[in-house]
């Protein structure tokens, strides 16, 4: 399996600097993907630096293994979501110098129509980051109540017409079950009467379903304090978010860490990609990067 050459890690330089890459330091990359940020960390850190690369997507982890092969003796792979990986590492007594969370869906997952993340190509309504889990996006659309679907579209997609769409989804499944991304895309276009524009009307719907299927915000809330507990004093926790709900959770949690003297904010405002990077890598446009440094446990 070849590592995807087109995969570009978002804000790699800024992220590596914020993580404090240096010789001998260890990074836990909780969302390794194809290994882009892990590779950048190892190259910048130099001698003795190591990475524990975790990902809930087994296929992505295989790609990371290929990409990180030049540093194989300093890389450890872990399959699982961020919370389960942190729990396993805690039991082993791991204390990291840096931890990274790169949230959202990767370009690799979007590029594979069979995964069901993209509205550009037709494929099964799957959207599972970990394909060993049971519930798919089709299951959600075919079984959730109208109220639950309304809440998902509103809370995860910021969709202003959530109630109208949810009602239409329920009415449609009574005639024919939901199965494909193309079917969902066309249905949303019809209901919302697409009128051009840069953003497709189904974009928010796809985002909301993906986040619900993968319990992304719940995992984020649980992972942040667990990650901080695994850091050595002075260790860095860095998060890249792409959704306002994600960034709000990170911002509020990091502020709580600072208010209780558990960590120090590395910047008052999130770092944003340069215009040059936004043109080079369109996925980076909505990225926000925040970080904290862990304080010693006995700090008051």
C-alpha positions in Angstrom: 0.0 0.0 0.0 1.4 3.4 -1.0 1.2 6.4 1.2 -0.9 9.1 -0.5 1.5 11.7 -1.9 -1.4 14.2 -2.2 -2.1 14.2 1.5 -1.0 17.6 2.9 -1.0 17.9 6.7 -2.7 21.2 7.8 -0.5 23.9 9.2 2.3 21.4 9.7 5.0 24.0 10.6 2.8 25.9 13.1 1.6 22.6 14.7 5.1 21.1 15.0 6.4 24.3 16.6 3.5 24.5 19.0 4.1 20.8 20.0 7.6 21.7 21.0 9.4 19.2 18.7 12.9 18.6 20.1 15.4 15.7 20.3 14.2 12.9 22.6 10.6 14.1 22.8 7.7 11.8 22.4 4.5 12.6 20.5 1.1 10.8 20.8 -0.7 11.5 17.5 -4.2 10.6 18.4 -5.5 11.1 14.8 -2.5 10.0 12.8 -4.3 9.7 9.4 -1.7 9.1 6.8 1.0 10.2 9.2 1.7 13.7 7.8 1.9 15.5 11.2 3.8 12.6 12.8 6.4 12.7 10.0 6.8 16.5 10.3 7.3 16.1 14.0 9.9 13.4 13.7 11.8 15.4 11.0 11.8 18.6 13.0 12.6 17.0 16.4 15.7 15.1 15.4 17.6 12.4 17.3 15.7 10.2 19.7 12.3 11.6 19.1 9.4 9.1 18.9 5.8 8.9 18.0 2.8 6.8 19.1 0.5 7.0 16.1 -3.2 6.2 16.9 -6.2 6.2 14.6 -9.6 4.7 14.6 -9.4 4.1 10.8 -7.4 0.9 10.3 -6.9 1.8 6.6 -5.4 5.2 7.5 -3.2 3.6 10.0 -1.8 1.3 7.4 -1.0 4.3 5.2 0.7 6.0 8.2 2.9 2.9 8.7 4.1 3.2 5.1 4.7 6.9 5.3 6.6 6.6 8.7 8.7 3.6 7.6 11.9 5.6 7.6 11.4 6.1 11.3 10.0 2.6 12.0 12.1 1.9 15.0 10.8 5.1 16.7 7.1 4.7 15.7 4.4 2.6 17.5 1.0 2.1 15.9 -2.2 1.9 17.9 -5.7 1.2 16.4 -8.6 2.8 18.2 -10.3 6.1 18.8 -8.7 8.8 20.8 -10.3 7.9 24.1 -9.6 4.1 23.9 -6.0 4.8 22.9 -5.4 7.2 25.8 -6.9 4.6 28.2 -4.5 1.9 26.9 -1.5 4.1 27.1 -2.4 5.3 30.6 -2.5 1.7 31.8 1.0 1.2 30.4 2.3 4.2 32.3 3.0 6.3 29.2 3.8 10.0 29.9 4.1 12.0 26.7 5.8 15.3 25.9 3.2 16.2 23.3 -0.2 15.1 22.2 -2.0 16.1 18.9 -5.7 15.8 17.9 -6.4 16.7 14.2 -10.2 16.6 14.1 -12.7 16.0 11.3 -12.5 13.9 8.1 -9.3 13.5 6.1 -8.8 14.0 2.4 -8.1 10.3 2.0 -11.5 9.4 3.4 -13.3 12.0 1.3 -11.5 10.6 -1.8 -12.8 7.1 -1.4 -16.5 7.0 -2.5 -17.0 3.6 -0.8 -16.5 5.3 2.5 -19.5 7.5 2.0 -18.1 10.8 3.3 -18.1 12.8 0.1 -21.2 14.3 -1.6 -19.2 14.6 -4.8 -19.3 11.0 -5.8 -21.9 8.3 -5.3 -21.3 5.6 -2.7 -22.9 3.8 0.2 -24.2 5.9 3.1 -21.5 4.6 5.5 -19.5 7.4 7.0 -17.9 5.2 9.7 -14.3 6.2 10.5 -13.9 2.8 12.2 -15.6 0.3 9.9 -15.7 -2.3 12.7 -18.4 -0.2 14.5 -22.0 -1.2 13.8 -24.0 1.9 13.0 -23.7 3.6 9.6 -25.2 6.9 8.3 -27.8 4.8 6.5 -28.8 3.2 9.8 -29.1 6.6 11.4 -31.3 8.0 8.6 -33.5 5.0 8.4 -34.1 4.6 12.2 -33.7 7.8 14.1 -36.8 9.8 15.1 -37.6 13.0 13.4 -36.7 14.9 16.5 -33.3 13.2 16.8 -32.6 14.0 13.1 -33.6 17.6 13.6 -31.2 17.9 16.6 -28.4 16.3 14.7 -28.7 18.6 11.7 -29.0 21.7 13.9 -26.3 20.9 16.5 -23.7 19.3 14.3 -24.4 21.0 11.0 -25.7 24.4 12.0 -28.4 23.7 9.5 -31.1 26.5 9.6 -33.7 24.3 7.9 -33.1 21.3 10.1 -36.7 20.6 11.0 -37.8 20.7 7.3 -35.1 18.4 6.2 -35.6 15.9 9.1 -39.3 15.7 8.2 -38.5 15.1 4.6 -36.0 12.3 5.5 -38.6 10.5 7.6 -41.3 10.8 4.9 -38.9 9.6 2.2 -37.8 6.5 4.2 -41.4 5.3 4.5 -41.4 4.9 0.7 -37.9 3.7 0.2 -34.9 3.3 2.6 -31.8 5.4 2.4 -28.8 3.7 0.9 -26.6 6.0 -1.2 -24.8 9.3 -0.9 -26.0 10.3 -4.4 -29.6 9.7 -3.4 -29.2 11.9 -0.2 -27.5 14.6 -2.2 -30.2 14.8 -4.8 -32.9 14.7 -2.2 -31.5 17.7 -0.3 -31.1 19.6 -3.5 -34.8 19.0 -4.2 -36.0 19.9 -0.8 -33.9 23.1 -0.4 -34.2 24.1 -4.1 -30.5 24.5 -4.9 -29.6 28.0 -6.2 -26.0 27.8 -7.2 -23.4 29.2 -4.8 -20.0 27.9 -3.7 -21.4 25.6 -0.9 -23.6 22.7 -1.8 -26.8 22.6 0.2 -26.1 19.1 1.4 -22.7 20.0 2.8 -24.1 20.7 6.3 -26.2 17.5 6.2 -23.2 15.3 5.3 -21.1 16.9 8.1 -23.8 16.5 10.7 -24.4 12.8 9.9 -20.7 12.1 9.9 -20.2 13.7 13.3 -23.2 11.9 14.8 -22.3 8.5 13.4 -18.8 8.8 14.8 -19.8 10.5 18.1 -17.1 13.1 17.4 -18.0 15.8 19.9 -18.6 13.2 22.7 -15.2 11.7 22.1 -13.6 15.2 22.0 -15.0 16.2 25.4 -13.7 12.9 26.9 -10.4 13.0 25.2 -9.2 16.5 26.2 -8.9 15.9 30.0 -7.6 12.4 29.4 -4.9 13.7 27.2 -3.9 16.4 29.6 -3.5 13.7 32.4 -1.1 11.8 30.2 1.3 14.7 29.6 4.5 15.2 31.5 4.9 18.6 33.2 5.4 21.2 30.5 4.0 18.8 27.9 2.0 20.3 25.0 -1.6 19.4 24.0 -2.5 20.8 20.5 -5.8 20.5 18.7 -6.7 21.3 15.1 -10.4 21.9 14.6 -12.5 22.6 11.5 -16.0 23.0 13.0 -17.3 25.8 15.2 -18.8 23.3 17.7 -15.4 21.5 18.0 -13.5 24.7 18.4 -16.0 25.9 21.1 -15.4 22.8 23.1 -11.6 23.1 22.8 -11.7 26.8 23.7 -13.9 26.3 26.8 -12.0 23.2 28.0 -8.6 24.9 27.6 -9.8 28.0 29.5 -11.0 25.7 32.3 -7.6 24.0 32.4 -6.0 27.5 32.7 -8.5 28.7 35.3 -7.8 25.7 37.5 -4.0 26.0 37.0 -3.8 22.6 35.3 -2.4 24.1 32.1 -1.2 27.3 30.5 -2.6 28.6 27.2 0.0 28.7 24.5 -1.9 31.4 22.6 -4.9 33.6 23.5 -6.4 33.2 20.1 -6.4 30.2 17.7 -3.7 30.1 15.0 -5.1 30.3 11.5 -3.6 29.2 8.1 -1.9 31.7 6.0 -3.5 32.8 2.7 -0.7 31.0 0.9 -1.6 27.7 2.7 -5.3 28.2 2.1 -4.7 28.5 -1.6 -2.4 25.5 -1.6 -4.6 23.3 0.6 -8.3 24.2 0.5 -9.0 21.9 3.5 -7.0 24.2 5.7 -9.3 27.2 5.2 -11.5 26.6 8.3 -8.7 25.3 10.5 -8.1 26.6 14.0 -5.2 25.5 16.1 -5.1 25.8 19.9 -2.7 24.5 22.4 -1.9 24.3 26.2 1.1 23.3 28.2 0.6 21.1 31.2 1.6 22.5 34.6 3.2 20.4 37.3 0.6 18.5 39.3 1.5 20.2 42.6 1.2 23.7 41.0 -1.3 25.9 42.8 
